[in-house]
Structures are given as structure tokens and as C-alpha cells.
Amino acid sequence: MFEKIRQKTHKTNDEGITVRKLFRHYDTEGHGSVTIKEFRAALETLGCYFEEKEMNALFAKYDKDKSSKMDYEEFAGLIAHKGLCGSPVKTQFRMSREPPHGVLDKIKAKLREKGMLGMRSLIQIFKKFDTNGDNRLDRHEIQWLLKQNGHYLSEMEFETLFRYFDKNNDGSITVSELVRGIRGDLNEARRAVVDQAWRNMCYGDELEVDEFSMFYQHKMVSEPFSKVMADMDQNDDTIISYQEFVDYYTNMSPTFNEDNAFKEFLYSSWGMH
């Protein structure tokens, strides 16, 4: 099979690119996966003919979640790796999937519509349904929970999102990784503002909740202090660590389109000028 693929590979590409292009042609639904019928058709296009028993065994080997569909991105990556043959030349094929920026932007836009509660409500609903505390939710749970939070994705959009975060193709997603993927990280400007706010109140790594109350501007911010502290104090120990402070505002960051708006919000929250 590999030799057939190699014969079809253009010299400027590698075998992984050839396989990916081929399977995309047969991936009629655009989900990044193929059925065994599509798998057979793609291989036969290459001139690879197998008996039914052999075909079933080959397909089952790569259908890791037993969903009757095979993720061809990973399969193409394995073929690309085989084509290296120990050569130090880097393959053109990227084994890691590209982030689904369009889908993530759509989710973020909906979160901004919800205002301050957008990202936090999504996190809370994920945590609520992670009943066994293993930090993982399956395909149907993620799809249902996104709808519950007002995110109506097309089937193709959801599959693109799920396949990217389902790193080991086991049919489930790590909740914390999905949350980080949606919210992103603080850019340099926003991180500087968060650091400035923290240093304005504390030079160490943690601060008692009662001490935070001396800085919080109740009249200038709509949320009560107790609510802010409850969301920020992730382990309920009445102590806010630097990392909890950063995480809180990283979760809130998607609410703001502009860096200046984010800065003004923190300044007004903590009495900074």
C-alpha cells in the first residue's frame, strides 16, 4: 500500500499530503473521517485491492474509537512519518491539526453577547456535567452543552471543533483544554494590565479574600464582591493566588473586543488610575 502511495506522490510533496488529498475527495460530508466504503474506494483509486477480511482488519486498526469512521488526518500522518525513513528532512505534512479558528470565533462572538457571564457560564455548565471529575466529556455531552449555552453549530462546524480537541481519538475531550482553546490566552497588553492590578494589591503569590475587599470598587462595578471572589477562589480556601487571579481574567477576556476596554474594566474594578 505504501509503495502505491509513493508512486502517486509528487516529488515536491510527501506521502502524507497525497493520502490527505485523496481521502478529502472521498470525505463527502467534510468531517475529516471516512467510512469503510469510502476507505476502500480511496485505496482502490491508488490501485490497492484487498479481500474483504483484509480490508475490514485494516480499517479496524485505524478506527480507534470503533465509531465505524476513520480519522484520516492521523492515518495520513502515519504514512508521512513512514515516508521519512529516518531522514532528518522534515515532512511537509503536519501531524498536528490546525486550530478551527472560524468555529472558535463563532463561539466567542456568542460569549460576548452574554456579557460578563459568558465564559464563566460555559465553564460552570461543563463542570456541572463532569460528574465523575475526570475532566472529560464525550461527543454528545459537548454538543448538548454547547447548545444549552446558546452555541448552535452546524454538524460540520461541530465535527471540526471536536476532531481538533479529541487529540487521542477516543471520542472524548478534555474540558480544561477545550476551555483554554475557546478563551485563548491573554495577549501581552492584557497580561500586563492583570499583572499591574495584582502588584497594586500584592507583592507576593497570594492574598486573603478579606484583604481584596479593601481594593474592590463596589460602586463602580456591577458584580458584588462576594460573587467575584466565589468565582475567583477556585479551591474555596478563602485565599486568592496569583494564578487564580490570572485565570479569572483570562476567562473574562473574550468578553472584550478591545484591549482598552479590558484595561478600563480592571482599572475600575480595583481602583487603579
ABEGO torsion letter per residue (X at the ends): XAAAAAAABBAABBAAAAAAAAAAAABAAGAGBBBAAAAAAAAAAAGBBBBAAAAAAAAAAABAAGAGBBBAAAAAAAAAAAAAGGBABBBABBABBBBBAAAAAAAAAAAAAAEAAAAAAAAAAAAAABAAGAGBBBAAAAAAAAAAAGBBBBAAAAAAAAAAABAAGAGBBBAAAAAAAAAEBBBAAAAAAAAAAAAAABABABBBAAAAAAABBAAABABBAAAAAAAABAAGAGBBBAAAAAAAAAAAAAABABAAAAAAAAAAAAGBX
